């Protein structure tokens, strides 16, 4: 129905959905035929009864009348603005991205002087983003209860946008509103997504503005786009916070301090928007001269893999605290996984570090071998006897290898996400990591070296797997 282009039509339906109250309005079908629209909302939507009518008389039993407006065509430029913002909002990820986009893009597009985004939280309005407003004006909105008779709250509770062409018009509708530093016209837009109110968006102008019907359509459409983007962004921020909390519980809060030992660790998830994965590491202080270093990779990089990390890492850590040898620690972890039968396998490398005697004992369960840089600057990939992945054979053996740890040695434990790239042989990739360690400045803190290795991995190719890195450096004599 092309004659239904006026934004007031959508306003009526939106108001019925939000308020769950029946509504009634009339509209003219050009050139002179009048129809009555009776709106009856419920949980599934809005039922509409349409009938011929006299514009001045409602049918018996019809809901309360909510107004009559007529439409007009929408200009192509206005449609472009909606499409442009829709494309831009599709790239917005978090709430801050949405706020920045609205406050930076929409003011010049509509010639507005100020814009404010308000969210409904715990029965009150909260300002979550603004541009051009003074603090005194924002105080009128921020923290206002949803029962307060102000336009930003009114449009949220009714679901119907409000447009005020002059301050006099605004003050007649809301006498308590004070003059606002030269602002002369306002558009108050409800932000409604998935049938529930999220907040309000307020545009203000420094000169009177007529808000023709076509522009009201655009504002109404923009409000819907902003609300949907804001809802997605909130869900993303909530998921991200949950993921960060979970990941913090899966990995060590910090690495222990041991005399003569400098250690640094890094973790990067592979999935955009997810800060959890299946890689893990640990450095356990056994006593003043003994430590255990662990790195592992659960099959997959998602929440399921992370949940398995939450069971495997503590089990291996408890073995380390008890002073278990690498072979025994991996054997116990393997039996645990076989008994759990999670349907996923785990690779793991365990290194027992004896700082008093400058040596280390290592065992691997299908994990990439460590890289060691010797005090003279040479770096090599250690050839360790391979063991089966954890979780396959309950009777698997994990051979151990002892190596010297002279002062000045750097030991690099990592997961395959650090070196593995499409089209590159894994042995060549590990040799490349050894070359990076050999070329790195000496001496330098392990934290700086870890950052350099991660930055190099990010720049060389697109990574499709999680990355965990644990660097352990032994202080030089004296």
Buried (B, 14 or more C-beta within 10 A) or exposed (E): EEBEBBBBBBBBBBBBBBBEBBBBBBBBEEEEEBBBBBBBBEEEEBEBEEEEBEEEEBEEEBBEEBEBBBBEEBBEEBBEBBEEBBEBBEEBBBBEBBBBBBBEBBBEEBEBBBBBBBBBEEEBBBBBBBBBBEEEBBEBBBEBEBEBEBBBBBBBBBBBBBBBBBBEBBBEEBEEBEEBBEBBBBBBBBBBBEEEBBBBBBBBBBEEBEBBBBBBBBBBBBBBBBBBBBBBBBEBBEBBEEBEEBBEEBBBEEBEEBEBBBBBBBBBBBBEEBBBBBBBBBBBBBEEBBBBBBBBBBBBBBBBBBBBBEBBBEBBBBBBEEEBBBBBBBBBBBBBBBEBEBEBBBBBBBBBBBBEEBBBBBBBBBBBBBBBBBBEEEBBBBEBEEBBBBBBEEEBBBEBBEBEBEBBBBBBBBBBBBBBBEEEEEEEBBBBBBEBBBEBEBEEEBBEBBBBBBEEBEEEEEBEBBBBBBBBBBBEEE
